[in-house]
Amino acid sequence: MSKADGRILLVDDDPSLLRLLTLRLEGEGFQVLSADCAEAALERLQKQDVDVVLSDLRMPGLDGMSLFDEIARRNPALPVILMTAHGSIPEAVAATQRGVFGFLTKPLNTSELRDILHKALQQSVPEQSDWRAGIISRSEQMEDVLQQALRVAPRDVSILITGASGTGKELLARAIHQASPRADQPFVAINCGALPEHLLESELFGHTKGAFTGAVTEHNGLFREADGGTLFLDEIGDMPLPLQVKLLRALQERQIRPVGSSKTIAINVRVLSATHRDVQQAMEEGSFREDLYYRLNVVNLQLPSLKQRPEDIPLLARHALQQSAERHQVKVTRFTDDAMQLLTTAKWPGNVRQLMNVVEQCVALTHGPVINAALVEQALAQDSSYWPSLTEARDQFERQYLIRVLQMTDGHVTRAAELAGRNRTDFYKLLKKHQLSAQQITDDAD
């Protein structure tokens, strides 16, 4: 391991332990900064960047949890590991639910310490990562996606971003643009499912004056607005088939033809697209062109749902709290422990977007500096920001239907297929689509 592998801020009020741990960590190849109290650690963090904070839990003045709360307010993505000679399972559970990265009991096991520091360093998010500003995460699954995005960003290839609604597909597209050579050129986004076909065509390709009723002036269109930069086509799976043909031609020929014009215009645009739909299924159904899919899907980035990255919920909640408090100019600083536990255990069908909305409601309704569990519970119950799309609702129904029909037939696939009015091959395809198996259903029933 090289010394460049990580900078650790070590915080402990015991001078002898501070020296011993510093020597041990430096021997492992880490760069070590030290502080003998939480206040001194916060001063150091104002002046120097670190990758991980390793702090004692029990200290005079501000203790380790108070230090963590302040660090989380300033830099939610900085991993904090706590040490204590008074370790207990309830303390560890409470600390990790609040967003602490790890919890170690003294005397420290060298192998455990090394392993947890390496893991924290792999998931640490440097503040100087301007290209991904606004993407708060230390989830291993999310970090893998971001590393893939960073690798392909400089290459001028088309990228299809997939994932459920609310997972942050446009945010990732903006990050890719920022990490690309086109970063100083326009980033232009459009939701392909939000406009009827004739308006979407005009928005994308532009139109001439008099091209249709209401076209009183010439309109350049988004391809020309994004010239030299990036065009992000959100919900590309909802684009009408006739328009898919025109988009494919534009991507192949790098030329567009405005509505009502007989002339083509050369374009220099990188296209990023996103969808929450199952495009493979859409191709099988004939509602999405296979040739366009392969043109857009040179690289596929699959965003995980919030449920798949629960370790990010405290980070995202604190980040949303800070942003909302600043926006509304109110002094709301933190969640109570039980409020944070409610947030971390909620299902979040609307993903990050829903979490942000719930936190916004809490900030708007609280009368003090701390958000309690009752307020979170109320916001979760009243939240109406998430409503499934027709496709999502249909998929949810289809999955529940398959489970029910397999339960009714005790996992007998042939009988289940007959009951569903499908042949065995189609039925197996549906099971594969929803990641179900007859064995799984019968085991769950037992």
Phi, psi and chi 1 to 4 in degrees:
 res  aa     phi    psi   chi1   chi2   chi3   chi4
   1 MET       -  135.5  177.6 -173.0  -65.2      -
   2 SER   -92.6  161.0   67.9      -      -      -
   3 LYS   -66.3  -19.5  -71.8 -170.3  175.5 -178.2
   4 ALA   -76.3   -1.5      -      -      -      -
   5 ASP   -74.2  -15.3  -83.1  -15.5      -      -
   6 GLY   172.1  142.0      -      -      -      -
   7 ARG  -110.0  120.9  178.7  179.4  -72.8 -175.2
   8 ILE  -107.2  133.4  -45.1  -63.4      -      -
   9 LEU   -99.4  114.7  174.3   58.3      -      -
  10 LEU  -100.4  126.2 -179.6   59.9      -      -
  11 VAL  -126.4  118.5 -170.3      -      -      -
  12 ASP  -160.8  140.3 -158.9  -58.3      -      -
  13 ASP   -86.1   -0.9   60.9  -43.7      -      -
  14 ASP   -95.4  107.0 -176.3  -21.7      -      -
  15 PRO   -58.9  -39.7  -20.5   31.6      -      -
  16 SER   -67.8  -41.3   59.3      -      -      -
  17 LEU   -67.6  -36.2 -175.1   59.4      -      -
  18 LEU   -60.6  -45.0 -156.3   59.5      -      -
  19 ARG   -66.2  -43.8  -74.3 -166.4  -61.4  -87.9
  20 LEU   -63.0  -46.6  179.2   63.2      -      -
  21 LEU   -66.1  -37.1  -88.7  176.9      -      -
  22 THR   -60.2  -46.3  -62.1      -      -      -
  23 LEU   -63.5  -42.1  -70.4  171.8      -      -
  24 ARG   -63.4  -44.8 -174.1 -172.7  -62.8 -177.2
  25 LEU   -70.4  -39.0  -68.8  171.2      -      -
  26 GLU   -65.6  -33.5  -73.3  178.8  -17.5      -
  27 GLY   -65.4  -27.1      -      -      -      -
  28 GLU   -82.6   -6.6  -67.6  -75.6  -18.3      -
  29 GLY   102.2    4.4      -      -      -      -
  30 PHE   -83.4  153.0  -64.1  104.3      -      -
  31 GLN   -86.1  131.4  -62.1  179.9   59.6      -
  32 VAL  -122.6  126.0 -177.5      -      -      -
  33 LEU  -108.2  149.1  -55.4  176.1      -      -
  34 SER  -132.1  154.0   62.3      -      -      -
  35 ALA  -147.0  141.4      -      -      -      -
  36 ASP   -94.5    4.6   58.9    5.8      -      -
  37 CYS  -161.8  166.1   64.0      -      -      -
  38 ALA   -65.0  -37.8      -      -      -      -
  39 GLU   -62.3  -43.1  -68.6   82.2   -1.2      -
  40 ALA   -66.2  -35.1      -      -      -      -
  41 ALA   -63.8  -42.6      -      -      -      -
  42 LEU   -64.3  -36.9  -67.8  170.5      -      -
  43 GLU   -64.3  -41.8  -73.6 -176.8   15.6      -
  44 ARG   -62.7  -40.8  -75.5 -139.8  127.4  177.6
  45 LEU   -65.5  -26.2  -72.0  172.0      -      -
  46 GLN   -70.5  -27.0  -76.0 -175.6  -34.4      -
  47 LYS  -102.7  -27.2  -60.8  172.7 -176.5  175.5
  48 GLN  -134.4  144.0  -66.9  173.4  -72.8      -
  49 ASP   -84.6  138.3  -68.9  -31.2      -      -
  50 VAL  -130.7  165.0  -58.8      -      -      -
  51 ASP   -98.8  -30.4  -59.7  -60.3      -      -
  52 VAL  -147.3  145.3 -176.8      -      -      -
  53 VAL  -111.2  126.9  175.4      -      -      -
  54 LEU  -116.5  109.0  178.1   62.5      -      -
  55 SER  -128.1  147.3  172.9      -      -      -
  56 ASP   -68.6  148.9 -167.5   18.8      -      -
  57 LEU   -82.5  -47.2  177.7   63.6      -      -
  58 ARG   -92.7  108.6  -47.7  -72.8 -172.4 -173.7
  59 MET  -142.6  148.4  -64.9 -176.4  -68.4      -
  60 PRO   -65.7  154.1   21.3  -30.2      -      -
  61 GLY    74.8 -131.3      -      -      -      -
  62 LEU   -70.6  127.7  -71.7  178.2      -      -
  63 ASP   -87.5 -176.9   63.9    6.9      -      -
  64 GLY   -62.5  -38.6      -      -      -      -
  65 MET   -68.8  -37.1  -77.0  -53.1  -56.4      -
  66 SER   -66.2  -38.5  -60.7      -      -      -
  67 LEU   -62.4  -44.8  172.5   61.0      -      -
  68 PHE   -59.3  -45.1  163.0   72.3      -      -
  69 ASP   -58.4  -40.6  -73.8  -23.9      -      -
  70 GLU   -71.3  -39.6 -175.2   58.3   30.2      -
  71 ILE   -64.1  -42.3  -69.5  171.9      -      -
  72 ALA   -62.7  -33.4      -      -      -      -
  73 ARG   -69.2  -39.7 -172.2 -177.2   67.4   80.4
  74 ARG   -82.4  -42.3  -61.7 -177.3 -174.0 -174.8
  75 ASN  -143.9   86.4 -178.9    7.3      -      -
  76 PRO   -58.7  -23.2  -20.1   31.1      -      -
  77 ALA   -91.8   -1.2      -      -      -      -
  78 LEU   -80.2  117.5  179.1   60.5      -      -
  79 PRO   -67.9  136.1  -16.7   30.1      -      -
  80 VAL  -122.1  127.3  176.0      -      -      -
  81 ILE  -113.5  131.9  -59.2  165.8      -      -
  82 LEU  -107.8  143.7  -66.5  178.4      -      -
  83 MET  -119.9  145.6  -49.1  173.0  -72.6      -
  84 THR  -155.5  147.3 -179.3      -      -      -
  85 ALA   -86.1   -5.4      -      -      -      -
  86 HIS  -115.2   37.3  -47.6  -80.5      -      -
  87 GLY   -64.5  145.6      -      -      -      -
  88 SER  -151.9  156.2   68.1      -      -      -
  89 ILE   -60.8  -46.5  -68.6  175.9      -      -
  90 PRO   -58.6  -39.8  -25.7   35.7      -      -
  91 GLU   -63.8  -42.9  -84.6 -174.7  -40.2      -
  92 ALA   -64.3  -43.3      -      -      -      -
  93 VAL   -62.7  -46.2  170.0      -      -      -
  94 ALA   -61.7  -41.1      -      -      -      -
  95 ALA   -66.3  -44.6      -      -      -      -
  96 THR   -69.8  -32.3   51.3      -      -      -
  97 GLN   -66.3  -28.5  -77.1  179.9  -19.6      -
  98 ARG   -82.8   -6.5  -73.2  174.8   64.5  174.5
  99 GLY   112.2    1.0      -      -      -      -
 100 VAL   -64.2  135.8  171.9      -      -      -
 101 PHE   -68.9  -41.0 -172.9   84.5      -      -
 102 GLY  -157.9  167.2      -      -      -      -
 103 PHE  -141.5  118.8 -162.8   93.0      -      -
 104 LEU  -119.1  144.0  -63.9  171.2      -      -
 105 THR  -103.2  133.2  -57.4      -      -      -
 106 LYS   -78.1  148.4  -62.8  176.7 -177.4  177.0
 107 PRO   -68.1  141.0   25.5  -33.8      -      -
 108 LEU   -74.0  137.0  -59.6 -179.9      -      -
 109 ASN   -84.8  122.4  178.4  -72.8      -      -
 110 THR   -58.4  -41.9  -58.8      -      -      -
 111 SER   -65.6  -43.6  177.3      -      -      -
 112 GLU   -63.4  -41.1  -71.8 -179.8    3.1      -
 113 LEU   -62.7  -46.3  176.2   61.4      -      -
 114 ARG   -61.2  -44.6 -175.9 -166.5  -52.6  117.8
 115 ASP   -63.6  -44.4  -71.1  -12.8      -      -
 116 ILE   -70.5  -32.5 -161.7  169.8      -      -
 117 LEU   -68.4  -42.1  -74.9  172.8      -      -
 118 HIS   -61.4  -43.0  -81.6  -62.4      -      -
 119 LYS   -64.0  -42.2 -172.3  175.4  179.4 -177.0
 120 ALA   -63.6  -39.7      -      -      -      -
 121 LEU   -66.7  -35.9  -74.4  168.0      -      -
 122 GLN   -65.1  -29.2  -71.9  170.7    1.7      -
 123 GLN  -107.2    1.4  -61.3 -178.7   27.2      -
 124 SER   -68.9  140.5  178.6      -      -      -
 125 VAL  -110.4  105.4 -177.7      -      -      -
 126 PRO   -62.0  140.4  -16.1   28.6      -      -
 127 GLU   -65.5  -24.6  -75.0 -171.2  -77.7      -
 128 GLN   -80.3    3.9   64.5  -92.2   25.2      -
 129 SER   -77.6   73.6  -61.0      -      -      -
 130 ASP   -63.0  -30.3  -67.4  -23.1      -      -
 131 TRP   -62.7  -28.7   73.3  -84.6      -      -
 132 ARG  -112.5   26.4   53.2  174.0  -73.9  178.4
 133 ALA   -57.0  132.5      -      -      -      -
 134 GLY    96.3  -16.4      -      -      -      -
 135 ILE   -93.3  104.2  -60.3  179.4      -      -
 136 ILE   -98.4  118.0  -54.0  -62.1      -      -
 137 SER  -166.2  149.4  174.6      -      -      -
 138 ARG  -136.4   12.6   62.2  165.5  166.7 -117.2
 139 SER   -65.6  134.1  151.4      -      -      -
 140 GLU   -61.2  -39.3 -172.5  172.2  -11.4      -
 141 GLN   -65.8  -43.1 -167.5  171.2   -4.4      -
 142 MET   -69.1  -39.1 -173.3   67.6  176.6      -
 143 GLU   -64.0  -35.0  -71.1  -57.1  -50.0      -
 144 ASP   -61.0  -43.1  -74.7  -15.6      -      -
 145 VAL   -63.0  -43.5  174.5      -      -      -
 146 LEU   -65.7  -37.1  -70.5  167.6      -      -
 147 GLN   -66.3  -40.0  -73.3  -54.5  -50.6      -
 148 GLN   -60.8  -43.7  -68.5  176.5   54.4      -
 149 ALA   -61.3  -41.6      -      -      -      -
 150 LEU   -65.9  -36.3 -173.1   58.4      -      -
 151 ARG   -67.5  -38.3  -76.1 -164.0  -63.9  -88.1
 152 VAL   -91.6  -12.7  -61.0      -      -      -
 153 ALA   -56.2  -43.1      -      -      -      -
 154 PRO   -71.6  -16.1  -14.6   30.4      -      -
 155 ARG   -91.6  131.0  -55.7  168.4 -169.8  171.8
 156 ASP   -81.1   62.3 -147.8   14.9      -      -
 157 VAL  -114.3  157.2  -63.8      -      -      -
 158 SER   -76.9  141.7  -61.9      -      -      -
 159 ILE  -128.2  132.5  -61.8  171.8      -      -
 160 LEU  -106.4  120.0  177.3   63.9      -      -
 161 ILE  -100.3  121.8  -55.7  169.6      -      -
 162 THR  -116.8  156.4   52.3      -      -      -
 163 GLY   155.2  163.7      -      -      -      -
 164 ALA   -66.6  162.2      -      -      -      -
 165 SER   -59.7  137.7  -63.9      -      -      -
 166 GLY    87.6    5.5      -      -      -      -
 167 THR   -86.0  -10.0   49.2      -      -      -
 168 GLY   102.1   37.5      -      -      -      -
 169 LYS   -66.8  -42.1  -65.0 -173.6  -74.8  -67.6
 170 GLU   -67.8  -36.0 -177.4  171.8  -17.6      -
 171 LEU   -60.9  -41.4 -155.4   58.9      -      -
 172 LEU   -67.2  -39.3 -179.7   60.0      -      -
 173 ALA   -61.7  -42.1      -      -      -      -
 174 ARG   -63.7  -38.4  -72.1 -177.8 -177.8  -84.2
 175 ALA   -63.9  -42.3      -      -      -      -
 176 ILE   -61.4  -43.4  -67.1  168.4      -      -
 177 HIS   -59.4  -43.8  172.5   73.5      -      -
 178 GLN   -66.0  -28.7  -73.7  -58.8  -41.5      -
 179 ALA   -89.3    0.5      -      -      -      -
 180 SER   -99.5  165.6   76.8      -      -      -
 181 PRO   -64.5  -11.1  -20.8   32.6      -      -
 182 ARG   -91.9   10.2  -63.2  175.0  179.8  -95.3
 183 ALA   -58.1  -30.2      -      -      -      -
 184 ASP   -89.7    6.6   57.8  -12.1      -      -
 185 GLN  -107.0  172.1  -62.0  -61.3  -42.4      -
 186 PRO   -64.4  146.2  -18.8   30.4      -      -
 187 PHE  -114.6  117.9  175.6   90.0      -      -
 188 VAL  -122.0  129.4  178.8      -      -      -
 189 ALA  -121.7  146.6      -      -      -      -
 190 ILE  -146.7  141.9 -175.9  170.9      -      -
 191 ASN   -91.7  111.9 -173.1  -38.7      -      -
 192 CYS   -70.9  -14.3  -62.4      -      -      -
 193 GLY   -96.1   -0.2      -      -      -      -
 194 ALA   -93.9   -9.9      -      -      -      -
 195 LEU  -126.3  147.5  -65.3  172.5      -      -
 196 PRO   -67.0  162.2   19.7  -29.2      -      -
 197 GLU   -53.8  -49.2 -177.6 -178.5  -24.7      -
 198 HIS   -66.8  -35.1   69.1  -74.7      -      -
 199 LEU   -72.7  -37.8  -72.2 -179.3      -      -
 200 LEU   -63.7  -41.1 -178.6   57.1      -      -
 201 GLU   -61.4  -43.9 -178.9 -179.6    6.9      -
 202 SER   -65.0  -40.3  171.9      -      -      -
 203 GLU   -63.5  -39.8  -82.9  -61.9  -61.7      -
 204 LEU   -76.5  -50.7  -73.6  172.7      -      -
 205 PHE  -101.9  -10.8  -56.5  116.0      -      -
 206 GLY    83.9  174.3      -      -      -      -
 207 HIS  -150.7  160.4   62.7 -109.1      -      -
 208 THR   -89.5  163.6   59.9      -      -      -
 209 LYS   -63.3  129.1 -178.5  179.2  178.6 -179.6
 210 GLY    81.7    8.5      -      -      -      -
 211 ALA   -63.6  -29.3      -      -      -      -
 212 PHE  -158.4  169.3   50.6   83.6      -      -
 213 THR   -58.6  124.6  -56.5      -      -      -
 214 GLY    99.2  -10.9      -      -      -      -
 215 ALA   -84.3   75.5      -      -      -      -
 216 VAL   -82.9  -16.1  -66.0      -      -      -
 217 THR  -136.5  164.6   59.1      -      -      -
 218 GLU   -74.5  143.5 -177.7  177.8  -37.9      -
 219 HIS  -126.3  126.0  175.0   58.7      -      -
 220 ASN   -69.2  -38.3  -77.8  -22.9      -      -
 221 GLY    88.1  162.3      -      -      -      -
 222 LEU   -73.8  -28.6  -61.7 -175.7      -      -
 223 PHE   -60.5  -42.5  -94.4  101.0      -      -
 224 ARG   -74.4  -33.8  -82.4 -165.2  -83.2  177.5
 225 GLU   -62.9  -34.3  -78.5 -171.7   27.4      -
 226 ALA   -90.0    5.6      -      -      -      -
 227 ASP   -53.2  127.6 -163.4   46.4      -      -
 228 GLY    88.5  -14.9      -      -      -      -
 229 GLY  -118.3 -137.5      -      -      -      -
 230 THR  -125.8  134.6  -58.1      -      -      -
 231 LEU  -110.7  122.8  177.2   60.8      -      -
 232 PHE  -105.2  116.8  174.9   55.6      -      -
 233 LEU  -101.4   94.7  -56.4  174.9      -      -
 234 ASP   -79.0  149.1 -161.8    6.6      -      -
 235 GLU    50.1   49.3  -61.2  -56.7   -9.9      -
 236 ILE   -62.3  -25.5 -171.4   68.0      -      -
 237 GLY   -64.9  -16.5      -      -      -      -
 238 ASP   -96.3    4.3  -65.8  -29.5      -      -
 239 MET   -70.3  131.9  178.3  175.8  -79.5      -
 240 PRO   -60.2  147.7  -20.9   32.1      -      -
 241 LEU   -56.4  -45.6  -92.2  172.6      -      -
 242 PRO   -59.1  -34.7  -24.2   35.1      -      -
 243 LEU   -75.5  -27.3 -154.3   50.0      -      -
 244 GLN   -61.2  -36.6  -69.2  178.1   31.1      -
 245 VAL   -62.4  -44.9  178.2      -      -      -
 246 LYS   -68.4  -36.9  -63.8  177.6 -178.5  178.8
 247 LEU   -65.9  -43.2  174.6   60.6      -      -
 248 LEU   -59.3  -44.1  177.0   63.0      -      -
 249 ARG   -62.6  -40.9 -173.2 -178.4  -59.5  118.8
 250 ALA   -63.5  -39.7      -      -      -      -
 251 LEU   -71.3  -37.3  -63.7  176.7      -      -
 252 GLN   -71.0  -44.0  -71.9  173.8  -26.3      -
 253 GLU   -94.8  -10.0  -60.6  174.6    1.5      -
 254 ARG    54.2   39.1  -67.3 -171.3  172.3  -87.6
 255 GLN  -141.4  150.0  -66.9  179.7  -28.0      -
 256 ILE  -126.1  158.9   60.4  166.7      -      -
 257 ARG  -127.3  112.3  179.2  179.1  -64.7  173.3
 258 PRO   -60.1  151.8  -23.1   34.1      -      -
 259 VAL   -60.4  129.2  178.6      -      -      -
 260 GLY    87.8   -0.4      -      -      -      -
 261 SER  -110.4  152.1  174.9      -      -      -
 262 SER  -103.3    0.2   57.9      -      -      -
 263 LYS  -104.3  145.9  -63.9 -179.7  179.9  178.6
 264 THR   -99.7  153.2   57.5      -      -      -
 265 ILE  -126.3  128.3  -60.1  169.3      -      -
 266 ALA   -69.8  142.0      -      -      -      -
 267 ILE  -130.2  150.2   51.8  168.2      -      -
 268 ASN  -128.3   86.7  171.5   23.9      -      -
 269 VAL  -135.2  136.6  172.6      -      -      -
 270 ARG   -92.5  130.2 -177.9 -173.1 -166.0  174.5
 271 VAL  -105.3  123.2  172.6      -      -      -
 272 LEU  -111.7  142.2  -54.1  178.9      -      -
 273 SER  -136.7  164.1   52.5      -      -      -
 274 ALA  -150.2  153.8      -      -      -      -
 275 THR  -159.3  150.8 -178.1      -      -      -
 276 HIS   -98.9   -5.5   71.4  -85.5      -      -
 277 ARG   -79.6  158.7  -69.0 -171.4   63.6 -170.6
 278 ASP   -82.8   96.9 -176.5  -20.7      -      -
 279 VAL   -69.4  -32.0 -174.9      -      -      -
 280 GLN   -59.5  -44.0  -66.9  -79.1   -3.6      -
 281 GLN   -65.9  -40.2 -176.9 -173.3    1.4      -
 282 ALA   -61.3  -36.1      -      -      -      -
 283 MET   -67.4  -41.8  -72.4 -168.0  -66.2      -
 284 GLU   -62.0  -35.5  -70.0  176.9    9.7      -
 285 GLU   -81.3   -9.5  -65.8  171.4   -9.2      -
 286 GLY    84.7   12.8      -      -      -      -
 287 SER   -98.5   -1.3   60.6      -      -      -
 288 PHE  -141.9  134.1 -159.7   87.7      -      -
 289 ARG   -73.1  132.4  -67.4 -176.7   61.8   94.2
 290 GLU   -66.7  -39.6 -173.3  174.2   -6.4      -
 291 ASP   -66.5  -35.5   45.1    6.8      -      -
 292 LEU   -69.3  -39.2  176.8   59.6      -      -
 293 TYR   -56.8  -47.3  171.4   75.0      -      -
 294 TYR   -72.3  -25.4  -70.6  115.0      -      -
 295 ARG   -71.1  -38.7  175.0   68.9   63.2  171.0
 296 LEU   -82.4  -29.6  -65.8  171.4      -      -
 297 ASN  -101.1   49.0 -168.2   35.9      -      -
 298 VAL   -63.8  -42.0  176.8      -      -      -
 299 VAL  -128.9  135.0  174.4      -      -      -
 300 ASN  -112.6  128.0  176.9 -127.1      -      -
 301 LEU  -115.8  119.2  -62.1  176.4      -      -
 302 GLN  -101.9  114.6  171.8   75.9   40.6      -
 303 LEU   -83.0  132.4  -83.0  172.8      -      -
 304 PRO   -74.0  153.4   26.5  -32.9      -      -
 305 SER   -72.8  164.7   66.7      -      -      -
 306 LEU   -63.9  -32.6 -171.4   54.9      -      -
 307 LYS   -62.7  -28.1 -171.9  177.7  179.4 -179.8
 308 GLN   -83.6   -8.0  -67.5  172.8  -58.2      -
 309 ARG  -132.6   57.7   41.9 -175.2  -72.6 -141.6
 310 PRO   -62.5  -26.1   23.0  -33.7      -      -
 311 GLU   -65.5  -16.0   61.0  -92.2   54.6      -
 312 ASP   -87.5  -12.4  -75.6  -17.1      -      -
 313 ILE   -60.8  -46.9  -67.8  173.6      -      -
 314 PRO   -60.2  -40.2  -23.6   34.9      -      -
 315 LEU   -61.7  -48.3  -60.1  179.4      -      -
 316 LEU   -66.4  -39.4  -70.7  162.2      -      -
 317 ALA   -63.8  -44.3      -      -      -      -
 318 ARG   -67.1  -39.0  -71.4 -169.6  179.6   92.5
 319 HIS   -62.4  -45.0  178.0   69.8      -      -
 320 ALA   -64.7  -38.0      -      -      -      -
 321 LEU   -61.9  -46.5  174.4   63.8      -      -
 322 GLN   -63.2  -45.4 -177.5 -179.9   -2.3      -
 323 GLN   -63.8  -44.6  -76.2 -167.5  -37.7      -
 324 SER   -65.9  -41.1 -175.4      -      -      -
 325 ALA   -63.0  -40.5      -      -      -      -
 326 GLU   -67.2  -40.4  -70.5  174.5   -2.4      -
 327 ARG   -66.1  -40.4 -173.3  163.2   52.4 -109.4
 328 HIS   -91.4   -2.3  -64.4  -66.8      -      -
 329 GLN    55.1   51.2  -62.7 -177.3  -27.2      -
 330 VAL  -125.0  156.3  -67.2      -      -      -
 331 LYS   -97.4   74.9  -67.9 -175.6  177.8 -179.9
 332 VAL  -110.6  121.5 -175.4      -      -      -
 333 THR  -112.6  -26.6   57.5      -      -      -
 334 ARG  -162.8  171.8   66.1 -177.1 -179.2   88.2
 335 PHE  -102.7  148.8  -61.7   92.6      -      -
 336 THR   -70.4  163.9   62.0      -      -      -
 337 ASP   -58.8  -45.1  -68.8   -7.3      -      -
 338 ASP   -71.3  -27.2   49.3   -6.1      -      -
 339 ALA   -67.2  -43.1      -      -      -      -
 340 MET   -66.2  -35.1 -176.6   59.3   76.8      -
 341 GLN   -63.8  -38.9 -175.1  173.7    1.2      -
 342 LEU   -61.9  -42.5  -89.2  176.4      -      -
 343 LEU   -64.8  -41.7  -69.1  172.2      -      -
 344 THR   -73.4  -21.2   54.8      -      -      -
 345 THR  -101.7   -4.2   55.4      -      -      -
 346 ALA   -67.4  157.1      -      -      -      -
 347 LYS   -79.9  -31.5  -67.0 -176.3  178.0  179.8
 348 TRP    52.1   61.4  -57.8  118.4      -      -
 349 PRO   -63.3  -25.8   22.7  -33.7      -      -
 350 GLY   -91.0    6.8      -      -      -      -
 351 ASN    60.6 -147.8  -66.2  -67.6      -      -
 352 VAL   -62.3  -36.7  178.7      -      -      -
 353 ARG   -59.5  -41.6 -174.8 -173.6  -60.7  141.2
 354 GLN   -68.4  -41.0 -174.8 -172.2   10.7      -
 355 LEU   -58.9  -44.6  171.5   61.8      -      -
 356 MET   -60.7  -39.7  -64.2  -62.8  179.0      -
 357 ASN   -68.6  -39.3 -170.5   69.4      -      -
 358 VAL   -64.5  -43.4  165.6      -      -      -
 359 VAL   -63.6  -40.8  173.3      -      -      -
 360 GLU   -58.8  -43.2 -177.3   91.7   12.7      -
 361 GLN   -61.9  -42.4  -73.2 -173.1   53.1      -
 362 CYS   -61.7  -44.5  -70.7      -      -      -
 363 VAL   -64.0  -40.2  170.9      -      -      -
 364 ALA   -67.5  -30.5      -      -      -      -
 365 LEU   -97.9  -17.1  -66.4  172.0      -      -
 366 THR   -72.4  148.1 -172.6      -      -      -
 367 HIS  -105.7    0.6  -62.6  -65.4      -      -
 368 GLY  -138.3 -173.0      -      -      -      -
 369 PRO   -80.2  -10.0   28.9  -34.1      -      -
 370 VAL  -122.1  134.3  179.3      -      -      -
 371 ILE   -92.9  122.2  -66.2  174.7      -      -
 372 ASN   -97.8  175.2   59.7   32.7      -      -
 373 ALA   -64.8  -37.6      -      -      -      -
 374 ALA   -60.7  -39.1      -      -      -      -
 375 LEU   -68.4  -40.5 -160.6   55.1      -      -
 376 VAL   -64.1  -43.6  169.8      -      -      -
 377 GLU   -60.9  -41.2 -161.9  165.1   13.8      -
 378 GLN   -64.9  -43.5  177.8 -174.4  -21.3      -
 379 ALA   -65.6  -39.3      -      -      -      -
 380 LEU   -64.2  -40.0  -76.2  168.0      -      -
 381 ALA   -69.1  -35.1      -      -      -      -
 382 GLN   -92.2  -11.1  -65.8 -179.4  -10.9      -
 383 ASP   -60.4  124.4  176.3   56.5      -      -
 384 SER  -122.5   17.1   59.0      -      -      -
 385 SER   -72.3  -25.1   64.8      -      -      -
 386 TYR  -101.4  122.5  174.7   73.3      -      -
 387 TRP  -137.3  123.6 -174.9 -104.5      -      -
 388 PRO   -63.8  146.6   23.1  -32.3      -      -
 389 SER   -68.8  167.6   67.6      -      -      -
 390 LEU   -59.0  -40.4 -177.0   58.8      -      -
 391 THR   -63.5  -45.0  -58.1      -      -      -
 392 GLU   -63.5  -43.3  -70.7  174.8  -49.4      -
 393 ALA   -63.0  -40.8      -      -      -      -
 394 ARG   -64.6  -41.9 -177.0  178.5   60.4 -163.2
 395 ASP   -64.6  -40.1  -74.3  -14.7      -      -
 396 GLN   -62.4  -44.8  -70.8  168.9   13.6      -
 397 PHE   -63.0  -44.1  172.6   80.3      -      -
 398 GLU   -61.2  -42.5 -167.7  173.4   72.0      -
 399 ARG   -64.0  -46.9 -168.6  175.4 -163.3  -81.6
 400 GLN   -63.8  -35.6  -70.1  -55.2  -47.6      -
 401 TYR   -62.6  -46.0  179.3   89.7      -      -
 402 LEU   -61.7  -44.0  -67.8  170.6      -      -
 403 ILE   -59.5  -45.5  -68.1  171.1      -      -
 404 ARG   -64.7  -42.8 -179.9   65.7  178.8  143.1
 405 VAL   -70.2  -31.7   77.9      -      -      -
 406 LEU   -71.5  -36.8  -78.1  169.8      -      -
 407 GLN   -64.3  -39.8  -71.9  172.6  -19.4      -
 408 MET   -66.2  -28.1  -69.4  168.5   62.7      -
 409 THR  -106.9   14.8   57.1      -      -      -
 410 ASP    54.3   37.0  -66.5  -36.1      -      -
 411 GLY    78.7   11.6      -      -      -      -
 412 HIS   -82.3  104.8 -164.7  -71.1      -      -
 413 VAL   -63.8  -41.9  173.8      -      -      -
 414 THR   -61.5  -46.1  -59.3      -      -      -
 415 ARG   -66.2  -38.3  -75.6  165.3   52.3 -158.5
 416 ALA   -64.1  -41.5      -      -      -      -
 417 ALA   -63.4  -42.1      -      -      -      -
 418 GLU   -62.6  -42.7  -71.1  173.4   -4.1      -
 419 LEU   -63.6  -34.5 -165.5   59.5      -      -
 420 ALA   -84.0   -7.0      -      -      -      -
 421 GLY    74.1   30.0      -      -      -      -
 422 ARG  -125.5  155.9  -65.4  -68.1 -174.3  102.8
 423 ASN   -80.2  167.4   60.3   46.8      -      -
 424 ARG   -59.8  -39.6  -80.0  174.6   57.3   90.7
 425 THR   -62.8  -48.3  -57.3      -      -      -
 426 ASP   -62.0  -39.1  -73.7  -14.6      -      -
 427 PHE   -65.1  -42.3 -163.1   80.6      -      -
 428 TYR   -63.9  -36.0  -88.1  117.0      -      -
 429 LYS   -62.3  -40.7  -76.2 -178.6 -179.6  178.7
 430 LEU   -65.3  -40.9  -72.9  170.6      -      -
 431 LEU   -62.8  -41.8  -68.8  178.1      -      -
 432 LYS   -64.6  -41.6 -176.9  178.6  179.3 -178.5
 433 LYS   -57.6  -40.2  170.1 -171.6  169.4 -176.1
 434 HIS   -98.5   12.3  -67.4  -75.1      -      -
 435 GLN    52.8   48.3  -62.0  179.7  -36.7      -
 436 LEU  -116.8  156.6  -65.2  172.0      -      -
 437 SER  -142.8  151.5   70.1      -      -      -
 438 ALA   -60.9  -39.1      -      -      -      -
 439 GLN   -61.9  -42.7 -175.9   65.2   45.4      -
 440 GLN   -60.3  -41.6  172.8 -168.1  -17.1      -
 441 ILE   -67.4  -43.6  -58.8  -57.2      -      -
 442 THR   -69.0  -36.4   51.9      -      -      -
 443 ASP   -63.8  -42.3  -72.6  -11.8      -      -
 444 ASP   -64.3  -37.1  -71.3  -13.4      -      -
 445 ALA   -65.6  -35.9      -      -      -      -
 446 ASP   -68.6      -  -67.6  -19.7      -      -
